[in-house]
């Protein structure tokens, strides 16, 4: 396609057809958000346990966690989705439980492995004196981890956790291979119904761009709140406040 033909095709774009399928895209956005938030929330819980397991000195805890993390991080998410949807769930329950369960489970297991490494790195980035000080006060290891180590490590985990959330949001488009009616699936339906290529896929791209932009703004706000240098704005002093002093 020459440069002139490309410009002609671009000028011929008609996004009016997208409006006729707006309900399909709205359902796709809603499903994408549900899968992403559920997968990230459950993955965060799983990742904390796996990350702590990677730091354990007990081999029967350390090695299973390490093998799981290495396997998940070393295999494509697309393959994991297909294994879970077509093999794992049918072999356990005798039938498929639908694209939502399969997609949410795959995103959870995948996200948990990456979050585990974030948790491990966040804890190991702290000075060892923190743990020694807690133990010198008579705190058990579990209590020291809960009240001293994790609260400090969480502040350092916020940026990479935000990146993982954004990556998971974009990777959720892979669930379209199991006929999940997400944003990308809506674009494919519109493309098949209208024989238009540019409009539906550009719309899908813009929707993902909007969602990731909103997620990045939310993460920036949370990061600011967790920052050690954050100081809340002082409330304006009123005459009544001065009388109370």
MODELLER restraints for C-alpha pairs under 7 A, 6 or more apart:
rsr = mdl.restraints
at = mdl.atoms
rsr.add(forms.Gaussian(group=physical.xy_distance, feature=features.Distance(at['CA:13:A'], at['CA:199:A']), mean=6.66, stdev=0.5))
rsr.add(forms.Gaussian(group=physical.xy_distance, feature=features.Distance(at['CA:14:A'], at['CA:199:A']), mean=6.93, stdev=0.5))
rsr.add(forms.Gaussian(group=physical.xy_distance, feature=features.Distance(at['CA:15:A'], at['CA:199:A']), mean=5.91, stdev=0.5))
rsr.add(forms.Gaussian(group=physical.xy_distance, feature=features.Distance(at['CA:18:A'], at['CA:200:A']), mean=6.83, stdev=0.5))
rsr.add(forms.Gaussian(group=physical.xy_distance, feature=features.Distance(at['CA:24:A'], at['CA:186:A']), mean=5.83, stdev=0.5))
rsr.add(forms.Gaussian(group=physical.xy_distance, feature=features.Distance(at['CA:25:A'], at['CA:183:A']), mean=5.91, stdev=0.5))
rsr.add(forms.Gaussian(group=physical.xy_distance, feature=features.Distance(at['CA:25:A'], at['CA:186:A']), mean=5.69, stdev=0.5))
rsr.add(forms.Gaussian(group=physical.xy_distance, feature=features.Distance(at['CA:28:A'], at['CA:181:A']), mean=5.69, stdev=0.5))
rsr.add(forms.Gaussian(group=physical.xy_distance, feature=features.Distance(at['CA:28:A'], at['CA:182:A']), mean=3.79, stdev=0.5))
rsr.add(forms.Gaussian(group=physical.xy_distance, feature=features.Distance(at['CA:28:A'], at['CA:183:A']), mean=4.18, stdev=0.5))
rsr.add(forms.Gaussian(group=physical.xy_distance, feature=features.Distance(at['CA:28:A'], at['CA:186:A']), mean=6.27, stdev=0.5))
rsr.add(forms.Gaussian(group=physical.xy_distance, feature=features.Distance(at['CA:29:A'], at['CA:182:A']), mean=6.38, stdev=0.5))
rsr.add(forms.Gaussian(group=physical.xy_distance, feature=features.Distance(at['CA:29:A'], at['CA:183:A']), mean=5.62, stdev=0.5))
rsr.add(forms.Gaussian(group=physical.xy_distance, feature=features.Distance(at['CA:31:A'], at['CA:182:A']), mean=5.58, stdev=0.5))
rsr.add(forms.Gaussian(group=physical.xy_distance, feature=features.Distance(at['CA:32:A'], at['CA:172:A']), mean=6.67, stdev=0.5))
rsr.add(forms.Gaussian(group=physical.xy_distance, feature=features.Distance(at['CA:32:A'], at['CA:182:A']), mean=5.53, stdev=0.5))
rsr.add(forms.Gaussian(group=physical.xy_distance, feature=features.Distance(at['CA:32:A'], at['CA:183:A']), mean=6.79, stdev=0.5))
rsr.add(forms.Gaussian(group=physical.xy_distance, feature=features.Distance(at['CA:35:A'], at['CA:104:A']), mean=5.48, stdev=0.5))
rsr.add(forms.Gaussian(group=physical.xy_distance, feature=features.Distance(at['CA:36:A'], at['CA:168:A']), mean=6.35, stdev=0.5))
rsr.add(forms.Gaussian(group=physical.xy_distance, feature=features.Distance(at['CA:36:A'], at['CA:169:A']), mean=5.45, stdev=0.5))
rsr.add(forms.Gaussian(group=physical.xy_distance, feature=features.Distance(at['CA:36:A'], at['CA:172:A']), mean=6.61, stdev=0.5))
rsr.add(forms.Gaussian(group=physical.xy_distance, feature=features.Distance(at['CA:38:A'], at['CA:104:A']), mean=6.67, stdev=0.5))
rsr.add(forms.Gaussian(group=physical.xy_distance, feature=features.Distance(at['CA:39:A'], at['CA:104:A']), mean=5.40, stdev=0.5))
rsr.add(forms.Gaussian(group=physical.xy_distance, feature=features.Distance(at['CA:39:A'], at['CA:107:A']), mean=4.98, stdev=0.5))
rsr.add(forms.Gaussian(group=physical.xy_distance, feature=features.Distance(at['CA:39:A'], at['CA:108:A']), mean=4.18, stdev=0.5))
rsr.add(forms.Gaussian(group=physical.xy_distance, feature=features.Distance(at['CA:39:A'], at['CA:111:A']), mean=6.98, stdev=0.5))
rsr.add(forms.Gaussian(group=physical.xy_distance, feature=features.Distance(at['CA:40:A'], at['CA:108:A']), mean=6.27, stdev=0.5))
rsr.add(forms.Gaussian(group=physical.xy_distance, feature=features.Distance(at['CA:40:A'], at['CA:111:A']), mean=6.33, stdev=0.5))
rsr.add(forms.Gaussian(group=physical.xy_distance, feature=features.Distance(at['CA:40:A'], at['CA:165:A']), mean=6.55, stdev=0.5))
rsr.add(forms.Gaussian(group=physical.xy_distance, feature=features.Distance(at['CA:42:A'], at['CA:108:A']), mean=5.79, stdev=0.5))
rsr.add(forms.Gaussian(group=physical.xy_distance, feature=features.Distance(at['CA:43:A'], at['CA:108:A']), mean=4.52, stdev=0.5))
rsr.add(forms.Gaussian(group=physical.xy_distance, feature=features.Distance(at['CA:43:A'], at['CA:109:A']), mean=6.36, stdev=0.5))
rsr.add(forms.Gaussian(group=physical.xy_distance, feature=features.Distance(at['CA:43:A'], at['CA:111:A']), mean=5.11, stdev=0.5))
rsr.add(forms.Gaussian(group=physical.xy_distance, feature=features.Distance(at['CA:43:A'], at['CA:112:A']), mean=4.01, stdev=0.5))
rsr.add(forms.Gaussian(group=physical.xy_distance, feature=features.Distance(at['CA:44:A'], at['CA:112:A']), mean=5.99, stdev=0.5))
rsr.add(forms.Gaussian(group=physical.xy_distance, feature=features.Distance(at['CA:44:A'], at['CA:115:A']), mean=6.31, stdev=0.5))
rsr.add(forms.Gaussian(group=physical.xy_distance, feature=features.Distance(at['CA:46:A'], at['CA:112:A']), mean=5.20, stdev=0.5))
rsr.add(forms.Gaussian(group=physical.xy_distance, feature=features.Distance(at['CA:47:A'], at['CA:112:A']), mean=4.21, stdev=0.5))
rsr.add(forms.Gaussian(group=physical.xy_distance, feature=features.Distance(at['CA:47:A'], at['CA:113:A']), mean=6.00, stdev=0.5))
rsr.add(forms.Gaussian(group=physical.xy_distance, feature=features.Distance(at['CA:47:A'], at['CA:115:A']), mean=4.85, stdev=0.5))
rsr.add(forms.Gaussian(group=physical.xy_distance, feature=features.Distance(at['CA:47:A'], at['CA:116:A']), mean=4.03, stdev=0.5))
rsr.add(forms.Gaussian(group=physical.xy_distance, feature=features.Distance(at['CA:48:A'], at['CA:116:A']), mean=5.84, stdev=0.5))
rsr.add(forms.Gaussian(group=physical.xy_distance, feature=features.Distance(at['CA:48:A'], at['CA:119:A']), mean=6.23, stdev=0.5))
rsr.add(forms.Gaussian(group=physical.xy_distance, feature=features.Distance(at['CA:50:A'], at['CA:65:A']), mean=5.68, stdev=0.5))
rsr.add(forms.Gaussian(group=physical.xy_distance, feature=features.Distance(at['CA:50:A'], at['CA:116:A']), mean=5.33, stdev=0.5))
rsr.add(forms.Gaussian(group=physical.xy_distance, feature=features.Distance(at['CA:51:A'], at['CA:116:A']), mean=4.08, stdev=0.5))
rsr.add(forms.Gaussian(group=physical.xy_distance, feature=features.Distance(at['CA:51:A'], at['CA:117:A']), mean=6.08, stdev=0.5))
rsr.add(forms.Gaussian(group=physical.xy_distance, feature=features.Distance(at['CA:51:A'], at['CA:119:A']), mean=5.35, stdev=0.5))
rsr.add(forms.Gaussian(group=physical.xy_distance, feature=features.Distance(at['CA:51:A'], at['CA:120:A']), mean=4.90, stdev=0.5))
rsr.add(forms.Gaussian(group=physical.xy_distance, feature=features.Distance(at['CA:52:A'], at['CA:120:A']), mean=6.73, stdev=0.5))
rsr.add(forms.Gaussian(group=physical.xy_distance, feature=features.Distance(at['CA:53:A'], at['CA:61:A']), mean=5.72, stdev=0.5))
rsr.add(forms.Gaussian(group=physical.xy_distance, feature=features.Distance(at['CA:53:A'], at['CA:62:A']), mean=5.33, stdev=0.5))
rsr.add(forms.Gaussian(group=physical.xy_distance, feature=features.Distance(at['CA:53:A'], at['CA:65:A']), mean=5.98, stdev=0.5))
rsr.add(forms.Gaussian(group=physical.xy_distance, feature=features.Distance(at['CA:54:A'], at['CA:62:A']), mean=5.06, stdev=0.5))
rsr.add(forms.Gaussian(group=physical.xy_distance, feature=features.Distance(at['CA:54:A'], at['CA:65:A']), mean=6.02, stdev=0.5))
rsr.add(forms.Gaussian(group=physical.xy_distance, feature=features.Distance(at['CA:54:A'], at['CA:66:A']), mean=6.20, stdev=0.5))
rsr.add(forms.Gaussian(group=physical.xy_distance, feature=features.Distance(at['CA:54:A'], at['CA:120:A']), mean=6.97, stdev=0.5))
rsr.add(forms.Gaussian(group=physical.xy_distance, feature=features.Distance(at['CA:55:A'], at['CA:62:A']), mean=6.97, stdev=0.5))
rsr.add(forms.Gaussian(group=physical.xy_distance, feature=features.Distance(at['CA:55:A'], at['CA:120:A']), mean=6.87, stdev=0.5))
rsr.add(forms.Gaussian(group=physical.xy_distance, feature=features.Distance(at['CA:56:A'], at['CA:62:A']), mean=5.63, stdev=0.5))
rsr.add(forms.Gaussian(group=physical.xy_distance, feature=features.Distance(at['CA:69:A'], at['CA:113:A']), mean=4.85, stdev=0.5))
rsr.add(forms.Gaussian(group=physical.xy_distance, feature=features.Distance(at['CA:72:A'], at['CA:110:A']), mean=6.07, stdev=0.5))
rsr.add(forms.Gaussian(group=physical.xy_distance, feature=features.Distance(at['CA:72:A'], at['CA:113:A']), mean=6.37, stdev=0.5))
rsr.add(forms.Gaussian(group=physical.xy_distance, feature=features.Distance(at['CA:73:A'], at['CA:113:A']), mean=6.71, stdev=0.5))
rsr.add(forms.Gaussian(group=physical.xy_distance, feature=features.Distance(at['CA:77:A'], at['CA:110:A']), mean=6.97, stdev=0.5))
rsr.add(forms.Gaussian(group=physical.xy_distance, feature=features.Distance(at['CA:78:A'], at['CA:174:A']), mean=6.19, stdev=0.5))
rsr.add(forms.Gaussian(group=physical.xy_distance, feature=features.Distance(at['CA:80:A'], at['CA:106:A']), mean=6.40, stdev=0.5))
rsr.add(forms.Gaussian(group=physical.xy_distance, feature=features.Distance(at['CA:81:A'], at['CA:102:A']), mean=6.95, stdev=0.5))
rsr.add(forms.Gaussian(group=physical.xy_distance, feature=features.Distance(at['CA:81:A'], at['CA:103:A']), mean=6.57, stdev=0.5))
rsr.add(forms.Gaussian(group=physical.xy_distance, feature=features.Distance(at['CA:81:A'], at['CA:106:A']), mean=5.43, stdev=0.5))
rsr.add(forms.Gaussian(group=physical.xy_distance, feature=features.Distance(at['CA:84:A'], at['CA:102:A']), mean=6.19, stdev=0.5))
rsr.add(forms.Gaussian(group=physical.xy_distance, feature=features.Distance(at['CA:84:A'], at['CA:106:A']), mean=6.75, stdev=0.5))
rsr.add(forms.Gaussian(group=physical.xy_distance, feature=features.Distance(at['CA:85:A'], at['CA:96:A']), mean=6.86, stdev=0.5))
rsr.add(forms.Gaussian(group=physical.xy_distance, feature=features.Distance(at['CA:85:A'], at['CA:102:A']), mean=5.25, stdev=0.5))
rsr.add(forms.Gaussian(group=physical.xy_distance, feature=features.Distance(at['CA:89:A'], at['CA:96:A']), mean=6.17, stdev=0.5))
rsr.add(forms.Gaussian(group=physical.xy_distance, feature=features.Distance(at['CA:90:A'], at['CA:96:A']), mean=5.15, stdev=0.5))
rsr.add(forms.Gaussian(group=physical.xy_distance, feature=features.Distance(at['CA:99:A'], at['CA:178:A']), mean=6.11, stdev=0.5))
rsr.add(forms.Gaussian(group=physical.xy_distance, feature=features.Distance(at['CA:99:A'], at['CA:179:A']), mean=6.79, stdev=0.5))
rsr.add(forms.Gaussian(group=physical.xy_distance, feature=features.Distance(at['CA:99:A'], at['CA:180:A']), mean=5.47, stdev=0.5))
rsr.add(forms.Gaussian(group=physical.xy_distance, feature=features.Distance(at['CA:100:A'], at['CA:180:A']), mean=6.95, stdev=0.5))
rsr.add(forms.Gaussian(group=physical.xy_distance, feature=features.Distance(at['CA:103:A'], at['CA:175:A']), mean=5.87, stdev=0.5))
rsr.add(forms.Gaussian(group=physical.xy_distance, feature=features.Distance(at['CA:115:A'], at['CA:161:A']), mean=6.96, stdev=0.5))
rsr.add(forms.Gaussian(group=physical.xy_distance, feature=features.Distance(at['CA:118:A'], at['CA:157:A']), mean=6.46, stdev=0.5))
rsr.add(forms.Gaussian(group=physical.xy_distance, feature=features.Distance(at['CA:118:A'], at['CA:160:A']), mean=6.81, stdev=0.5))
rsr.add(forms.Gaussian(group=physical.xy_distance, feature=features.Distance(at['CA:119:A'], at['CA:157:A']), mean=6.83, stdev=0.5))
rsr.add(forms.Gaussian(group=physical.xy_distance, feature=features.Distance(at['CA:122:A'], at['CA:153:A']), mean=5.17, stdev=0.5))
rsr.add(forms.Gaussian(group=physical.xy_distance, feature=features.Distance(at['CA:122:A'], at['CA:156:A']), mean=6.03, stdev=0.5))
rsr.add(forms.Gaussian(group=physical.xy_distance, feature=features.Distance(at['CA:122:A'], at['CA:157:A']), mean=5.76, stdev=0.5))
rsr.add(forms.Gaussian(group=physical.xy_distance, feature=features.Distance(at['CA:123:A'], at['CA:149:A']), mean=6.86, stdev=0.5))
rsr.add(forms.Gaussian(group=physical.xy_distance, feature=features.Distance(at['CA:123:A'], at['CA:153:A']), mean=5.42, stdev=0.5))
rsr.add(forms.Gaussian(group=physical.xy_distance, feature=features.Distance(at['CA:126:A'], at['CA:153:A']), mean=6.95, stdev=0.5))
rsr.add(forms.Gaussian(group=physical.xy_distance, feature=features.Distance(at['CA:131:A'], at['CA:144:A']), mean=6.77, stdev=0.5))
rsr.add(forms.Gaussian(group=physical.xy_distance, feature=features.Distance(at['CA:134:A'], at['CA:144:A']), mean=5.75, stdev=0.5))
rsr.add(forms.Gaussian(group=physical.xy_distance, feature=features.Distance(at['CA:155:A'], at['CA:226:A']), mean=5.59, stdev=0.5))
rsr.add(forms.Gaussian(group=physical.xy_distance, feature=features.Distance(at['CA:155:A'], at['CA:227:A']), mean=6.66, stdev=0.5))
rsr.add(forms.Gaussian(group=physical.xy_distance, feature=features.Distance(at['CA:158:A'], at['CA:223:A']), mean=6.06, stdev=0.5))
rsr.add(forms.Gaussian(group=physical.xy_distance, feature=features.Distance(at['CA:159:A'], at['CA:223:A']), mean=6.75, stdev=0.5))
rsr.add(forms.Gaussian(group=physical.xy_distance, feature=features.Distance(at['CA:162:A'], at['CA:219:A']), mean=5.73, stdev=0.5))
rsr.add(forms.Gaussian(group=physical.xy_distance, feature=features.Distance(at['CA:166:A'], at['CA:212:A']), mean=5.93, stdev=0.5))
rsr.add(forms.Gaussian(group=physical.xy_distance, feature=features.Distance(at['CA:166:A'], at['CA:215:A']), mean=6.77, stdev=0.5))
rsr.add(forms.Gaussian(group=physical.xy_distance, feature=features.Distance(at['CA:170:A'], at['CA:208:A']), mean=6.97, stdev=0.5))
rsr.add(forms.Gaussian(group=physical.xy_distance, feature=features.Distance(at['CA:173:A'], at['CA:182:A']), mean=6.96, stdev=0.5))
rsr.add(forms.Gaussian(group=physical.xy_distance, feature=features.Distance(at['CA:173:A'], at['CA:184:A']), mean=6.05, stdev=0.5))
rsr.add(forms.Gaussian(group=physical.xy_distance, feature=features.Distance(at['CA:176:A'], at['CA:182:A']), mean=6.58, stdev=0.5))
rsr.add(forms.Gaussian(group=physical.xy_distance, feature=features.Distance(at['CA:176:A'], at['CA:184:A']), mean=6.56, stdev=0.5))
rsr.add(forms.Gaussian(group=physical.xy_distance, feature=features.Distance(at['CA:176:A'], at['CA:185:A']), mean=5.47, stdev=0.5))
rsr.add(forms.Gaussian(group=physical.xy_distance, feature=features.Distance(at['CA:183:A'], at['CA:204:A']), mean=5.96, stdev=0.5))
rsr.add(forms.Gaussian(group=physical.xy_distance, feature=features.Distance(at['CA:184:A'], at['CA:204:A']), mean=6.09, stdev=0.5))
rsr.add(forms.Gaussian(group=physical.xy_distance, feature=features.Distance(at['CA:187:A'], at['CA:200:A']), mean=4.75, stdev=0.5))
rsr.add(forms.Gaussian(group=physical.xy_distance, feature=features.Distance(at['CA:187:A'], at['CA:201:A']), mean=5.65, stdev=0.5))
rsr.add(forms.Gaussian(group=physical.xy_distance, feature=features.Distance(at['CA:187:A'], at['CA:204:A']), mean=6.23, stdev=0.5))
rsr.add(forms.Gaussian(group=physical.xy_distance, feature=features.Distance(at['CA:190:A'], at['CA:200:A']), mean=6.21, stdev=0.5))
rsr.add(forms.Gaussian(group=physical.xy_distance, feature=features.Distance(at['CA:191:A'], at['CA:197:A']), mean=5.74, stdev=0.5))
rsr.add(forms.Gaussian(group=physical.xy_distance, feature=features.Distance(at['CA:191:A'], at['CA:200:A']), mean=6.11, stdev=0.5))
rsr.add(forms.Gaussian(group=physical.xy_distance, feature=features.Distance(at['CA:224:A'], at['CA:230:A']), mean=6.26, stdev=0.5))
